[in-house]
Amino acid sequence: MANVTFLGLGVMGYPMAGHLVKAGHTVTVYNRTTAKAEAWVAEHGGAMATTPAAAAKGADFVMSCVGNDDDLRSVCLGEDGALGAMAAGTVFVDHTTVSADITRTLYAAAKDHGISFIDAPVSGGQAGAENGVLSVMCGGDQDAYDQAAPVIDAYAGACARMGETGAGQLTKMVNQIAIAGLLQGLSEAMLFAEKSGLDGRAVVDVIKGGAAGSWQMLNRHATMLDDTYDFGFAVDWMRKDLGICLDEANNIGAPLPGTAMIDQYYKDVQNMGGGRWDTSSLIKRLRALQA
């Protein structure tokens, strides 16, 4: 069992940190909003700190799950940042979805402190975090991954090292590109079923086991048909992620015309007031177009 710090107690980080306690680790948490950290300690035990540095002091592993590149840079390198308080030989594991560039910058900064850095973005959404079955895609040195993997296992259904630093973030970009296409296709399919006078649920029941089947189809077709969009990953966060994908695609020369188009569709959803709707709300945009 290890002394573990968790930085960031949002919809993902809060349950992830809880699973570390259940696995027997000693856990200290930090959150920008202190009330959230106090609530977590009241629910799970452990300890809290008021700065990333104070939280990270004495930790064997520091995990983070914050908002974006700037948030991650702040908790790592800002005033009272975690890296300056960590001892040589310890491991920082970042679960935030960020750019490969900031990951490489922080890997180098950590190395200067004698600290290992693993980029380990996750997939599976709030439900995956709450149930401890996230898919975790990692980049970094093999020995650091070997140290961190048993700790990550507390909230992972699957965990794999994809390559050197940044490979985890690049894998997450592949994941988000694939999801965007699936959701647009499912949105069009469910709208087509509606306009054809078909029972969308009955249609999915027939086709879900065939070539068209997917997690998105199984878990989002009914909520799409019900016109409800408060299940999981928000449009605002998807646009952040797709922006990262498109920037990296431009850097490496990978054309993503469909992803660029769907990113603009999500912008339309934001303009409809749907920034906090979940990503299946693409169908709501289609309904608005034909209203």
BAFI-3210 file (N, C-alpha, C; in Angstrom, 3 decimals, decimal comma, padded with zeros to 6 digits):
// residues 291
n [1|2|3|4|5|6|7|8|9|10|11|12|13|14|15|16|17|18|19|20|21|22|23|24|25|26|27|28|29|30|31|32|33|34|35|36|37|38|39|40|41|42|43|44|45|46|47|48|49|50|51|52|53|54|55|56|57|58|59|60|61|62|63|64|65|66|67|68|69|70|71|72|73|74|75|76|77|78|79|80|81|82|83|84|85|86|87|88|89|90|91|92|93|94|95|96|97|98|99|100|101|102|103|104|105|106|107|108|109|110|111|112|113|114|115|116|117|118|119|120|121|122|123|124|125|126|127|128|129|130|131|132|133|134|135|136|137|138|139|140|141|142|143|144|145|146|147|148|149|150|151|152|153|154|155|156|157|158|159|160|161|162|163|164|165|166|167|168|169|170|171|172|173|174|175|176|177|178|179|180|181|182|183|184|185|186|187|188|189|190|191|192|193|194|195|196|197|198|199|200|201|202|203|204|205|206|207|208|209|210|211|212|213|214|215|216|217|218|219|220|221|222|223|224|225|226|227|228|229|230|231|232|233|234|235|236|237|238|239|240|241|242|243|244|245|246|247|248|249|250|251|252|253|254|255|256|257|258|259|260|261|262|263|264|265|266|267|268|269|270|271|272|273|274|275|276|277|278|279|280|281|282|283|284|285|286|287|288|289|290|291]
n.u [000,835|000,378|001,403|-000,643|-001,389|-004,091|-004,971|-007,471|-010,845|-013,145|-015,969|-014,851|-012,408|-013,177|-014,630|-012,563|-010,431|-011,669|-011,784|-009,120|-008,790|-010,493|-009,005|-007,022|-004,974|-003,214|-004,540|-004,289|-005,949|-006,362|-008,189|-009,210|-011,491|-012,125|-014,253|-015,164|-013,077|-013,261|-015,763|-015,185|-013,314|-014,942|-016,607|-014,934|-012,752|-009,224|-007,048|-006,806|-005,391|-004,411|-002,957|-001,384|001,314|001,495|-000,213|001,175|003,518|005,551|004,340|004,174|003,096|001,618|-001,433|-003,314|-006,243|-007,449|-008,607|-007,567|-004,778|-003,635|-004,564|-003,323|-000,615|-000,476|-001,006|001,171|003,553|003,100|002,808|003,348|003,272|002,992|005,226|007,555|007,503|007,671|009,465|012,618|012,510|009,860|006,513|004,594|001,343|-000,670|-004,032|-005,535|-007,085|-005,101|-002,902|-000,345|001,946|002,101|002,309|004,821|006,434|006,040|006,966|009,707|010,256|009,643|011,554|013,859|013,640|014,115|011,916|009,446|007,201|004,006|001,793|-001,612|-004,377|-007,963|-010,785|-014,287|-015,989|-018,121|-019,602|-017,850|-015,758|-017,024|-017,675|-015,236|-013,984|-012,480|-010,911|-007,523|-004,997|-001,623|001,437|004,995|008,014|008,997|009,683|008,593|005,888|005,471|005,685|003,500|001,189|-000,063|-001,268|-002,953|-004,701|-006,746|-008,931|-009,279|-010,512|-009,184|-005,794|-002,985|000,347|001,150|003,346|006,166|006,588|003,722|002,346|000,108|-001,678|-001,936|-003,204|-005,626|-006,595|-007,136|-009,238|-011,207|-011,641|-012,768|-015,111|-016,523|-017,243|-018,843|-021,006|-022,139|-022,976|-024,785|-026,658|-027,730|-028,801|-030,777|-032,469|-033,296|-034,694|-036,800|-038,071|-038,871|-040,926|-040,398|-039,966|-037,536|-036,234|-036,875|-035,643|-032,901|-032,685|-032,733|-030,497|-028,268|-026,525|-025,143|-023,000|-023,244|-023,330|-022,370|-020,807|-021,819|-024,236|-025,638|-025,827|-026,703|-028,770|-031,438|-031,670|-031,226|-033,532|-035,400|-034,843|-033,141|-030,287|-028,359|-026,353|-023,358|-020,349|-019,666|-020,559|-018,949|-016,510|-015,937|-015,485|-013,167|-011,439|-011,567|-010,456|-007,799|-007,204|-007,421|-005,453|-003,130|-003,347|-002,904|-000,243|001,046|000,292|-002,086|-005,037|-008,243|-011,065|-013,781|-013,862|-013,262|-015,547|-017,566|-016,769|-017,502|-020,235|-020,711|-020,087|-022,300|-024,218|-023,388|-024,017|-026,723|-027,198|-026,318|-023,906|-023,370|-024,801|-024,783|-022,620|-024,178|-026,047|-025,879|-027,948|-030,021|-029,321|-029,718|-032,482|-033,299|-032,535|-034,368|-036,742]
n.v [-001,180|002,332|005,777|008,127|010,940|012,872|015,121|017,260|017,068|016,595|015,470|013,126|012,758|012,738|010,232|008,505|008,985|008,069|005,312|004,651|004,791|002,691|000,623|000,439|002,281|005,097|008,232|011,572|014,525|017,231|020,063|022,737|024,140|024,298|023,299|021,045|019,235|018,971|017,744|015,319|014,161|013,891|011,902|009,783|009,594|009,781|012,529|016,105|018,857|022,298|023,285|022,225|021,546|021,085|018,907|017,010|016,529|014,083|012,027|008,893|008,505|010,819|011,669|013,246|014,922|017,207|020,246|021,315|022,153|024,493|024,358|021,998|022,653|024,617|023,215|021,601|023,164|025,735|028,425|026,991|024,474|020,951|019,417|020,560|019,812|017,105|014,095|012,849|010,027|009,441|009,213|010,896|010,862|011,677|012,091|013,797|014,916|016,289|018,322|016,764|018,238|019,725|017,586|016,522|018,663|018,705|016,183|016,529|018,546|017,209|015,209|016,696|017,117|014,631|012,995|010,707|010,814|010,095|010,090|009,589|009,498|008,950|006,871|006,283|007,740|009,373|007,287|005,119|005,969|006,050|003,374|002,182|001,177|002,251|002,844|003,106|004,807|004,863|006,762|006,945|006,227|002,796|001,619|003,401|003,212|000,542|000,752|002,420|001,186|-000,839|000,829|002,490|000,544|000,505|001,944|001,152|-000,621|-001,501|-001,145|000,140|000,482|002,610|003,552|005,794|008,976|011,008|009,249|008,183|010,364|010,768|008,396|008,775|010,848|009,479|007,935|009,920|011,008|008,802|008,447|010,825|010,538|008,230|009,143|011,148|009,617|007,877|009,724|010,647|008,244|007,615|009,814|009,429|007,023|007,923|009,782|008,075|006,764|004,574|002,498|003,501|002,210|-000,454|-000,837|-000,558|-002,723|-004,812|-004,359|-004,014|-006,095|-006,510|-005,345|-002,618|-002,118|-000,594|000,802|003,358|003,225|001,286|002,577|005,193|005,502|005,410|007,620|009,653|009,336|010,013|012,640|013,684|014,870|014,659|012,911|012,106|012,904|016,244|018,610|020,945|019,997|018,056|019,629|020,909|018,704|017,836|020,039|019,782|017,393|018,224|020,199|018,663|016,930|018,700|019,285|016,855|016,235|014,814|014,361|015,305|015,538|014,855|014,917|017,619|018,789|017,747|018,860|021,512|021,132|020,552|023,047|024,429|023,235|024,233|026,918|026,716|026,677|024,412|023,666|022,229|019,963|016,403|014,546|013,203|014,925|015,839|014,963|016,639|019,000|018,223|017,808|020,417|021,565|020,515|021,398]
n.w [000,000|-000,561|000,002|-001,261|-003,239|-004,427|-006,862|-007,656|-007,684|-009,320|-011,300|-012,157|-010,708|-007,981|-007,376|-008,244|-006,475|-004,192|-004,673|-004,344|-001,584|-000,828|-001,827|000,007|000,196|001,625|001,526|000,451|-000,402|-002,748|-003,751|-005,813|-004,998|-001,754|-000,241|-001,597|-001,204|001,561|001,762|000,500|002,270|004,496|003,560|002,773|004,467|005,121|004,242|003,723|001,876|001,477|-000,629|-003,721|-003,293|-000,516|-000,325|-001,812|-000,450|000,939|-000,433|-002,195|-004,676|-006,876|-008,116|-010,700|-011,852|-013,550|-015,194|-017,765|-019,971|-018,798|-016,153|-015,320|-015,621|-013,664|-011,201|-011,157|-011,622|-010,784|-008,306|-005,195|-006,402|-007,162|-008,066|-007,042|-004,411|-004,248|-003,569|-004,794|-006,942|-006,697|-008,185|-010,589|-011,788|-014,379|-015,054|-016,554|-019,601|-021,875|-023,940|-025,962|-025,948|-023,470|-021,792|-022,498|-021,738|-018,958|-018,276|-018,752|-016,863|-014,483|-014,574|-014,179|-011,487|-010,520|-010,606|-011,757|-014,547|-015,676|-018,332|-018,330|-019,456|-019,247|-020,135|-020,176|-018,709|-016,215|-015,033|-015,369|-013,735|-011,225|-010,882|-010,921|-013,245|-015,324|-018,525|-018,975|-020,517|-021,064|-021,123|-021,051|-019,138|-018,899|-016,385|-014,554|-015,211|-014,482|-011,715|-011,142|-012,149|-010,425|-008,516|-010,017|-010,733|-008,876|-009,798|-012,374|-015,194|-017,342|-018,197|-019,826|-021,077|-023,658|-024,962|-025,217|-023,477|-023,823|-025,419|-024,207|-024,169|-026,933|-027,633|-026,298|-027,856|-030,244|-029,291|-028,735|-031,271|-032,554|-031,016|-031,526|-034,240|-034,063|-032,493|-034,070|-036,259|-034,940|-034,046|-036,485|-037,393|-035,449|-035,744|-038,366|-038,040|-036,435|-038,186|-040,122|-038,996|-037,437|-034,513|-032,500|-030,355|-030,742|-033,184|-032,495|-030,777|-032,560|-034,220|-032,612|-032,004|-034,297|-036,992|-036,659|-033,979|-030,823|-027,863|-027,469|-028,876|-027,348|-024,866|-025,230|-027,093|-026,167|-024,449|-026,256|-027,867|-025,971|-025,668|-023,688|-021,980|-019,891|-019,124|-018,335|-020,171|-020,985|-023,591|-023,693|-022,702|-024,583|-026,844|-026,031|-025,994|-028,686|-029,919|-029,063|-030,414|-033,113|-033,276|-032,832|-034,981|-037,066|-036,546|-037,104|-039,635|-040,261|-041,842|-040,723|-041,617|-041,062|-038,241|-037,788|-038,867|-037,176|-034,778|-035,246|-035,351|-032,679|-031,688|-032,630|-030,972|-028,495|-028,966|-028,916|-026,281|-025,057|-023,779|-021,442|-021,828|-022,455|-024,731|-026,581|-027,491|-030,061|-031,706|-031,034|-032,250|-034,918|-034,921|-034,509|-036,906|-038,717|-037,803]
ca.u [000,000|001,215|000,908|-001,062|-002,052|-004,953|-005,214|-008,619|-011,966|-014,315|-016,857|-014,010|-011,424|-013,789|-014,747|-011,280|-009,712|-012,360|-011,377|-007,791|-008,994|-011,060|-007,933|-006,127|-003,926|-003,361|-004,824|-004,447|-006,539|-006,388|-009,101|-009,198|-012,590|-011,850|-015,450|-015,239|-012,117|-013,820|-016,832|-014,555|-012,744|-016,057|-017,173|-013,979|-011,629|-008,031|-006,679|-006,835|-004,429|-004,916|-002,156|-000,835|002,592|001,243|-000,811|002,144|004,652|005,570|003,604|004,876|002,474|000,682|-002,349|-004,055|-007,314|-007,908|-009,416|-006,945|-003,326|-003,273|-004,800|-002,291|000,639|-000,557|-000,868|002,510|004,675|002,739|003,116|002,938|003,034|003,293|006,519|008,591|007,393|007,801|010,816|013,205|012,137|008,401|005,882|003,424|000,482|-001,689|-005,192|-006,231|-006,918|-004,398|-002,100|000,917|003,013|002,246|002,782|006,275|007,039|006,014|007,875|011,068|010,364|009,678|012,847|014,838|013,486|014,307|010,581|008,889|005,916|003,215|000,520|-002,535|-005,780|-008,911|-012,049|-015,300|-016,927|-018,433|-020,009|-016,645|-015,018|-017,761|-017,649|-013,854|-013,701|-011,998|-009,819|-006,430|-003,996|-000,470|002,696|006,085|009,057|008,464|009,822|007,623|004,580|005,391|005,430|002,201|000,053|-000,844|-002,051|-003,999|-005,649|-007,849|-010,098|-009,152|-010,938|-008,100|-004,694|-001,893|001,350|001,056|004,622|006,902|005,839|002,772|001,601|-001,204|-002,522|-002,224|-004,215|-006,904|-007,071|-007,754|-010,514|-012,177|-011,965|-013,688|-016,394|-017,232|-017,854|-019,912|-022,160|-022,816|-023,664|-025,930|-027,654|-028,405|-029,570|-031,965|-033,380|-033,854|-035,698|-037,961|-038,758|-039,432|-042,036|-039,981|-039,704|-036,081|-035,767|-037,000|-034,593|-031,622|-032,719|-032,441|-029,197|-027,173|-025,570|-024,492|-021,837|-023,489|-023,359|-021,297|-021,158|-022,667|-025,574|-026,287|-026,005|-027,190|-029,878|-032,703|-031,694|-031,421|-034,941|-036,151|-034,444|-032,523|-028,838|-027,618|-025,692|-021,942|-019,360|-020,324|-020,158|-017,822|-015,276|-015,666|-014,875|-011,788|-010,688|-011,451|-009,475|-006,488|-007,034|-007,226|-004,133|-002,113|-003,458|-002,230|001,200|001,605|-000,150|-003,143|-006,311|-009,407|-012,177|-015,009|-013,742|-013,372|-016,954|-018,350|-016,410|-018,358|-021,590|-020,752|-020,153|-023,717|-024,914|-023,065|-024,780|-028,104|-027,245|-026,081|-022,525|-023,308|-025,467|-023,808|-022,202|-025,191|-026,961|-025,798|-029,255|-030,860|-028,989|-030,396|-033,912|-033,497|-032,366|-035,533|-037,961]
ca.v [000,000|003,508|007,108|008,655|012,240|013,053|016,542|017,477|016,236|016,815|014,314|011,937|012,621|012,452|008,789|007,825|009,077|007,189|003,927|004,454|004,492|001,346|-000,336|000,358|003,297|006,303|009,221|012,997|015,157|018,692|020,578|024,199|024,515|023,565|022,609|019,728|018,383|018,692|016,759|014,031|013,616|013,470|010,668|008,691|009,603|010,351|013,884|017,113|019,944|023,508|023,558|021,002|021,199|020,491|017,597|016,097|016,277|012,757|011,040|008,001|008,746|011,931|011,550|014,474|014,907|018,592|020,636|021,545|022,362|025,544|023,838|021,009|023,388|025,312|022,322|021,006|024,094|027,052|028,694|025,835|023,345|019,649|018,832|021,087|019,213|015,652|013,578|012,106|008,626|009,287|009,151|011,734|010,240|012,658|011,526|014,828|014,926|017,520|018,195|016,033|019,217|019,998|016,336|016,428|019,717|018,305|015,038|017,061|019,251|016,192|014,526|017,593|016,954|013,229|012,428|010,098|011,399|009,229|010,624|008,454|009,903|007,864|006,831|005,537|008,707|009,419|005,951|004,310|006,397|005,642|001,912|001,722|000,348|003,124|002,452|004,037|004,679|005,489|007,013|007,240|005,209|001,492|001,335|004,236|002,594|-000,680|001,167|003,082|000,375|-001,443|001,868|002,842|-000,579|000,750|002,477|000,797|-001,899|-001,850|-000,184|-000,320|001,452|002,706|003,971|006,797|010,146|011,554|008,197|008,068|011,448|010,509|007,334|009,388|011,590|008,476|007,588|011,002|011,093|007,700|008,698|011,898|009,963|007,317|009,880|011,793|008,566|007,414|010,798|010,618|007,007|007,704|010,774|008,756|006,080|008,717|010,375|006,964|006,184|003,350|002,515|003,506|001,206|-001,756|-000,886|-000,826|-004,080|-005,727|-004,136|-003,762|-007,194|-006,603|-004,514|-001,233|-002,028|000,102|001,237|004,543|002,789|000,608|003,424|006,548|005,619|005,667|009,001|010,478|009,265|010,709|014,050|014,036|014,947|014,918|011,646|011,962|013,853|017,447|019,167|021,871|019,222|017,406|020,614|021,066|017,531|017,832|021,071|019,153|016,442|018,936|020,838|017,632|016,458|019,694|019,155|015,622|016,084|013,800|015,031|014,871|016,380|014,543|015,404|019,076|019,100|017,442|019,889|022,675|020,760|020,758|024,499|024,773|022,818|025,250|028,132|026,425|026,646|023,039|023,380|021,250|018,730|015,377|014,576|012,641|016,003|016,113|014,719|017,817|019,930|017,752|018,090|021,859|021,893|020,110|021,886]
ca.w [000,000|-000,781|000,310|-002,557|-003,292|-005,595|-007,125|-008,535|-007,246|-010,150|-011,443|-012,322|-009,650|-006,677|-007,152|-008,427|-005,203|-003,255|-004,923|-003,770|-000,164|-000,740|-002,122|001,147|000,182|002,442|000,498|000,733|-001,577|-002,920|-004,757|-005,836|-004,108|-000,519|000,243|-002,229|-000,497|002,887|001,577|000,177|003,510|005,342|003,010|002,567|005,387|004,529|004,641|002,665|001,988|000,830|-001,820|-004,307|-002,667|000,801|-000,540|-002,416|000,436|001,541|-001,236|-003,111|-005,973|-006,974|-009,243|-010,974|-012,842|-013,502|-016,333|-019,065|-019,935|-017,844|-014,805|-015,013|-015,441|-012,385|-010,044|-011,192|-011,646|-010,287|-006,908|-004,396|-007,283|-006,567|-008,418|-006,160|-003,070|-004,326|-003,368|-005,904|-006,978|-006,650|-009,509|-010,850|-012,789|-014,780|-015,724|-017,315|-021,054|-022,228|-025,159|-025,840|-025,694|-022,039|-021,198|-022,698|-020,918|-017,553|-018,154|-018,629|-015,581|-013,433|-014,641|-013,559|-010,037|-010,179|-010,464|-012,959|-014,968|-016,555|-018,839|-018,205|-019,622|-019,017|-020,861|-019,450|-018,178|-014,792|-014,591|-015,269|-012,545|-010,027|-010,772|-010,878|-014,421|-016,383|-019,409|-018,722|-021,572|-020,422|-021,803|-020,120|-018,978|-018,511|-014,962|-013,844|-015,432|-013,677|-010,339|-010,995|-012,592|-009,338|-007,848|-010,976|-010,782|-007,944|-010,517|-013,785|-015,727|-018,259|-018,128|-020,682|-021,521|-025,100|-025,519|-024,465|-023,018|-024,788|-026,119|-023,582|-024,674|-028,345|-027,663|-025,918|-029,022|-031,122|-028,651|-028,891|-032,698|-032,849|-030,361|-032,234|-035,434|-033,656|-032,001|-035,199|-037,002|-034,159|-034,078|-037,789|-037,485|-034,605|-036,362|-039,543|-037,544|-036,021|-039,338|-040,896|-038,252|-036,766|-033,079|-032,406|-029,409|-031,399|-034,205|-031,840|-030,240|-033,662|-034,874|-031,664|-032,005|-035,600|-037,289|-036,244|-032,521|-030,123|-026,499|-027,580|-029,259|-026,227|-023,694|-025,497|-028,041|-025,481|-023,963|-027,457|-028,245|-024,920|-025,705|-022,407|-022,244|-018,658|-018,809|-018,631|-020,670|-021,494|-024,885|-023,500|-022,559|-025,860|-027,746|-025,582|-026,436|-030,146|-030,261|-028,885|-031,522|-034,376|-033,220|-033,006|-036,363|-037,905|-036,315|-037,666|-041,018|-040,376|-042,145|-039,942|-042,080|-040,346|-036,872|-037,833|-039,116|-035,979|-033,801|-035,515|-034,934|-031,232|-031,487|-032,804|-029,754|-027,488|-029,276|-028,535|-024,820|-024,635|-023,414|-020,370|-022,234|-022,798|-026,128|-027,469|-027,873|-031,501|-032,328|-030,783|-033,334|-036,136|-034,777|-034,688|-038,326|-039,494|-037,142]
c.u [000,883|000,575|000,625|-001,734|-002,907|-005,309|-006,367|-009,752|-013,237|-015,136|-016,067|-013,109|-012,000|-013,967|-013,431|-010,478|-010,352|-011,968|-009,979|-007,880|-009,509|-009,999|-006,895|-005,005|-004,240|-003,443|-004,971|-004,948|-006,354|-007,410|-009,108|-010,314|-012,488|-013,043|-015,578|-014,267|-012,636|-014,924|-016,252|-013,996|-013,851|-016,640|-016,208|-012,896|-010,412|-007,789|-006,807|-005,756|-004,935|-004,071|-001,686|000,467|002,384|000,648|000,230|003,297|004,527|004,869|004,554|004,396|001,569|-000,115|-003,033|-005,135|-007,982|-008,551|-008,740|-005,454|-002,926|-003,466|-003,698|-000,948|000,661|-000,336|000,507|003,620|004,359|003,204|002,517|002,566|003,568|004,719|007,633|008,589|007,607|009,262|011,309|012,811|010,649|007,822|004,658|002,643|-000,632|-002,805|-005,992|-006,066|-006,356|-003,615|-000,855|002,063|003,190|002,724|004,297|007,017|007,122|006,869|009,301|011,266|010,442|011,042|013,942|014,797|013,742|013,009|010,162|007,522|005,255|001,992|-000,445|-003,985|-006,695|-010,119|-013,015|-016,295|-017,156|-018,824|-018,800|-015,818|-015,707|-017,689|-016,234|-013,445|-013,231|-010,970|-008,741|-005,324|-002,774|000,697|003,761|007,063|008,465|008,551|008,846|006,216|004,420|005,136|003,993|001,019|-000,720|-001,691|-003,220|-005,092|-006,855|-009,101|-010,085|-009,784|-009,910|-007,055|-003,547|-000,935|001,376|002,368|005,273|006,008|004,986|001,928|000,221|-002,159|-002,864|-003,277|-005,583|-007,468|-007,737|-009,145|-011,575|-012,581|-012,993|-015,070|-017,190|-017,939|-019,006|-021,173|-022,885|-023,589|-024,897|-027,038|-028,441|-029,288|-030,859|-032,964|-034,061|-034,948|-036,970|-038,768|-039,396|-040,636|-041,703|-039,867|-038,188|-035,532|-035,828|-035,928|-033,257|-031,572|-032,368|-031,000|-028,014|-026,125|-024,827|-023,354|-022,013|-023,400|-022,156|-021,754|-022,102|-024,095|-026,307|-026,673|-026,630|-028,401|-031,181|-032,788|-031,815|-032,905|-035,829|-035,834|-033,943|-031,007|-028,039|-026,914|-024,228|-021,278|-020,009|-019,728|-018,965|-016,502|-014,934|-015,021|-013,437|-010,934|-010,506|-010,504|-008,057|-006,198|-006,696|-005,880|-003,030|-002,138|-002,771|-000,715|001,789|001,155|-001,177|-004,471|-007,460|-010,637|-013,480|-014,990|-013,878|-014,820|-017,790|-018,012|-017,269|-019,815|-021,746|-020,747|-021,591|-024,520|-024,633|-023,889|-026,270|-028,285|-026,909|-024,667|-022,375|-024,138|-024,403|-023,632|-023,203|-026,176|-026,795|-027,155|-030,186|-030,589|-029,698|-031,891|-034,194|-033,402|-033,631|-036,837|-038,678]
c.v [001,248|004,755|007,801|010,009|012,295|014,528|016,688|016,528|016,604|015,542|013,019|011,713|012,237|010,947|008,037|007,837|008,184|005,734|003,646|004,131|003,067|000,275|-000,419|001,371|004,422|007,490|010,622|013,668|016,665|019,017|022,092|024,778|023,662|022,771|021,220|018,751|018,017|017,633|015,382|013,374|013,136|012,144|009,498|008,581|010,202|011,755|014,812|018,148|021,122|023,972|022,246|020,572|020,527|019,098|016,572|015,735|014,907|011,677|010,159|008,218|009,966|011,752|012,895|014,207|016,275|018,957|020,660|021,780|023,361|025,080|022,870|021,687|024,075|024,375|021,663|022,019|025,473|027,277|027,577|024,646|022,046|019,171|019,305|020,465|017,713|015,226|012,859|010,634|008,377|009,442|010,072|011,098|011,232|011,997|012,554|014,590|016,284|017,294|017,364|016,982|019,475|018,745|016,229|017,478|019,282|017,069|015,536|017,773|018,262|015,503|015,371|017,496|015,506|012,477|011,812|010,705|010,462|010,004|009,453|008,910|008,691|007,997|005,953|006,437|008,591|008,040|005,037|004,664|005,908|004,137|001,335|000,871|001,206|002,417|003,525|003,776|005,509|005,693|007,347|006,091|003,912|001,263|002,161|003,672|001,351|-000,360|001,656|002,170|-000,276|-000,437|002,290|001,777|-000,376|001,242|002,126|-000,559|-002,431|-000,757|-000,719|000,834|001,445|003,114|005,013|007,984|010,741|010,504|007,985|009,127|011,248|009,413|007,885|010,209|010,649|008,122|008,662|011,193|010,015|007,950|009,764|011,358|009,037|008,078|010,620|010,758|008,067|008,460|010,773|009,374|007,091|008,719|010,163|007,772|006,818|009,198|009,298|006,330|004,890|003,567|002,392|002,461|-000,189|-001,923|-001,244|-002,238|-005,106|-005,585|-004,075|-004,873|-007,363|-005,624|-003,069|-001,048|-001,306|000,417|002,431|004,150|002,177|001,577|004,780|006,608|005,993|007,102|009,994|010,515|009,997|012,198|014,519|013,898|015,304|013,653|011,710|013,165|015,023|017,927|020,107|021,119|018,499|018,383|020,896|019,927|017,513|018,927|020,548|018,195|017,168|019,655|019,810|017,091|017,413|019,565|017,955|015,368|014,992|014,505|014,434|015,673|016,112|015,075|016,924|019,507|018,873|018,412|021,136|022,382|020,936|022,250|024,986|024,403|023,800|026,509|027,960|026,434|025,296|022,703|022,338|020,012|017,673|015,295|013,945|013,695|016,448|015,903|015,912|018,889|019,520|018,021|019,570|022,262|021,575|020,565|022,907]
c.w [000,000|-000,191|-001,020|-002,372|-004,543|-005,709|-008,107|-008,219|-008,002|-010,264|-011,649|-011,113|-008,307|-006,455|-007,347|-007,132|-004,150|-003,431|-004,378|-002,287|-000,002|-001,000|-001,010|001,183|001,167|001,497|001,086|-000,524|-001,547|-003,989|-004,662|-004,969|-002,845|-000,025|-000,354|-001,544|000,888|002,795|001,297|001,441|004,438|004,870|003,054|003,635|004,713|005,034|003,450|002,938|001,179|-000,352|-002,420|-003,648|-001,327|000,669|-000,978|-001,491|001,083|000,750|-002,038|-004,541|-005,856|-008,252|-009,451|-012,003|-012,765|-014,840|-017,682|-018,891|-018,856|-016,406|-014,399|-014,773|-014,077|-011,206|-010,002|-010,927|-011,084|-008,861|-006,059|-005,267|-006,701|-006,850|-007,494|-004,781|-003,073|-004,187|-004,617|-005,795|-006,896|-008,060|-009,552|-011,999|-013,129|-015,569|-016,525|-018,808|-021,451|-023,515|-024,891|-025,525|-024,202|-021,316|-021,318|-021,869|-019,455|-017,293|-017,942|-017,296|-014,422|-013,399|-014,008|-012,035|-009,592|-009,994|-011,793|-013,258|-015,964|-017,027|-018,969|-018,320|-019,558|-019,934|-020,084|-018,753|-016,688|-014,267|-014,427|-014,053|-011,280|-009,801|-010,760|-012,052|-015,601|-017,274|-019,294|-019,734|-021,198|-021,382|-020,779|-020,032|-018,436|-017,009|-014,135|-014,003|-014,563|-012,209|-010,159|-011,275|-011,448|-008,564|-008,737|-011,001|-009,863|-008,659|-011,996|-014,085|-016,702|-018,181|-018,965|-020,966|-023,043|-025,765|-024,627|-024,122|-024,132|-025,466|-025,510|-024,094|-026,151|-028,490|-027,286|-027,072|-030,026|-030,596|-028,912|-030,356|-033,053|-032,248|-031,096|-033,467|-035,111|-033,251|-033,117|-036,020|-036,269|-034,138|-035,381|-037,907|-036,676|-035,167|-037,586|-039,117|-037,141|-037,220|-040,211|-040,216|-037,556|-035,256|-032,897|-031,460|-030,025|-032,474|-033,574|-031,285|-031,312|-034,139|-033,914|-031,647|-033,317|-035,756|-036,835|-034,737|-031,944|-028,707|-026,566|-027,956|-028,071|-025,114|-023,962|-026,436|-027,342|-024,985|-025,121|-027,838|-027,244|-024,862|-024,338|-022,533|-020,991|-018,176|-019,252|-019,256|-021,400|-022,818|-024,728|-023,412|-023,856|-026,833|-027,338|-026,114|-027,952|-030,626|-030,123|-030,037|-032,821|-034,408|-033,468|-034,433|-037,325|-037,770|-037,045|-039,106|-041,217|-040,661|-041,346|-040,366|-041,339|-038,926|-036,826|-038,034|-037,862|-034,853|-034,002|-035,187|-033,424|-030,882|-031,646|-031,555|-028,612|-027,704|-028,997|-027,012|-024,240|-024,236|-022,330|-020,664|-022,519|-024,316|-027,089|-027,965|-029,323|-032,181|-032,124|-031,837|-034,616|-036,077|-035,004|-036,152|-039,126|-038,868|-038,019]
res [m|a|n|v|t|f|l|g|l|g|v|m|g|y|p|m|a|g|h|l|v|k|a|g|h|t|v|t|v|y|n|r|t|t|a|k|a|e|a|w|v|a|e|h|g|g|a|m|a|t|t|p|a|a|a|a|k|g|a|d|f|v|m|s|c|v|g|n|d|d|d|l|r|s|v|c|l|g|e|d|g|a|l|g|a|m|a|a|g|t|v|f|v|d|h|t|t|v|s|a|d|i|t|r|t|l|y|a|a|a|k|d|h|g|i|s|f|i|d|a|p|v|s|g|g|q|a|g|a|e|n|g|v|l|s|v|m|c|g|g|d|q|d|a|y|d|q|a|a|p|v|i|d|a|y|a|g|a|c|a|r|m|g|e|t|g|a|g|q|l|t|k|m|v|n|q|i|a|i|a|g|l|l|q|g|l|s|e|a|m|l|f|a|e|k|s|g|l|d|g|r|a|v|v|d|v|i|k|g|g|a|a|g|s|w|q|m|l|n|r|h|a|t|m|l|d|d|t|y|d|f|g|f|a|v|d|w|m|r|k|d|l|g|i|c|l|d|e|a|n|n|i|g|a|p|l|p|g|t|a|m|i|d|q|y|y|k|d|v|q|n|m|g|g|g|r|w|d|t|s|s|l|i|k|r|l|r|a|l|q|a]
***
